[in-house]
């Protein structure tokens, strides 16, 4: 399909934004999956975030052979979302395709996502189905948000994800959006939910499109930023921040801050338990798992989380105590009713019948 674009000052159709930090294990595979796209009108912006491994050298070897690669390097480590923002500022495309150093793009991904945006002017952001892949690139699981291609209004996307406390829009590697909607970029004060927060701001005034084709691979491994944010419980801090940032959406559906806090803490607890049961998380692993950058006061943030958690536990204990008292009262009332029945005339009159019934039951 031929796609005609009115670019204005843009010099390419798509800017693929690929921040890199100590990604020597998988960066070559990521770059090759981008260069092997069937859609050729793109630039691949790669910014190395002061890596201490061979990442820069690996990328440089590709950049020397393909003019579509624009390689830059930060003098000091800026952190993932700050590095993404520099990539965005350098981009010159009509559309922006975010990418991650661990992940893989299927050959037709750019073509299919550009077609959606070019043919649907009300759509600002498009994502696709994905597959989780192992360190060796083997498919572990296929994930689909819907059963078919689906368009959802941006505000509904925000409400639904806040209700579910999840990110079904997708990770950066699943996303493409219009450069005109880039705004201020990723919130660098967030650890784990910086992507869904950014997607929220992009789609607030437009539609979201889900393309039901598996067009990217999201790699799962212990050294990924996702794993560190989960193991270090930084995702919990982000959930609370998201409740604050999008309080107006929660108010629209009639949810108070107190109710959101309870719901958020329950979700956090379930996630921690899952990490303990399935990933072997313990206190020591939690303590050593840290992001490359700490944009906020960690002690203050976790102090707030602890305070809210303890207050919620107190309310749960009060509910349990109240339930125990009610059950005790019900038991006492039931025992009184049984004793009163045993003293009644009807109980005494029917004693022979109960004796016969008991004898028959014993002989069966």
PyMOL commands that set and color helices and strands:
alter all, ss='L'
color gray80, all
select helices_A, chain A and resi 27-35+55-63+80-90+109-119+154-164+172-174+179-181+194-203+225-231+234-245+247-252+257-279+283-288+298-342+345-349+351-363
alter helices_A, ss='H'
color red, helices_A
select strands_A, chain A and resi 12-20+42-48+69-73+93-100+104-105+123-133+139-143+150-153+176-178+207-219
alter strands_A, ss='S'
color yellow, strands_A
deselect
rebuild
show_as cartoon
